[in-house]
């Protein structure tokens, strides 16, 4: 569930899962789940990263750190934020981003409390929703789309073309941060400005 109560239930499973992956040969760990890692703020995200690193002995990042890395690579300062979440979780993301020094001009969510039974969230209006969120944030220099279950990879370039600013999104940019832990560049052509130049 995309609620604080759902995240509270999931957090105790993170370290055992990471330890299991390392036993299977993983040499780096990314804690996936954007809201899972930002919902209690910057200190919580950074402490969770440190705990997993201590438990596993390998480099660690999180999905929330991935979006921060993506925003920094985009040289973002004033951002518009489109999410899958309800108001409470969207507000927690806004506070998290502000802790990292970003000014959130507008933050809107699709209102999901739970992932649909079919898996990934594919909203027919997702691209339009994201563009409208950006367009109502006058002066924004970057658009952030948050929730790993939103399918956004193919939306990044069209949104950048329409909005004329970099677009950062949970899964693509968390994966960028993840592969960089393994010594790869994370660079990929055709998926937006940030991935092309990291």
HELIX and SHEET records of a PDB file:
HELIX    1   1 UNK A    4  UNK A   23  1                                  20    
HELIX    2   2 UNK A   34  UNK A   38  1                                   5    
HELIX    3   3 UNK A   42  UNK A   56  1                                  15    
HELIX    4   4 UNK A   63  UNK A   73  1                                  11    
HELIX    5   5 UNK A   87  UNK A   99  1                                  13    
HELIX    6   6 UNK A  126  UNK A  135  1                                  10    
HELIX    7   7 UNK A  153  UNK A  155  5                                   3    
HELIX    8   8 UNK A  156  UNK A  163  1                                   8    
HELIX    9   9 UNK A  170  UNK A  181  1                                  12    
HELIX   10  10 UNK A  193  UNK A  197  1                                   5    
SHEET    1   A 2 UNK A  28  UNK A  31  0                                        
SHEET    2   A 2 UNK A  59  UNK A  62  1                                        
SHEET    1   B 4 UNK A 103  UNK A 112  0                                        
SHEET    2   B 4 UNK A  78  UNK A  85  1                                        
SHEET    3   B 4 UNK A 142  UNK A 146  1                                        
SHEET    4   B 4 UNK A 166  UNK A 169  1                                        
END                                                                             
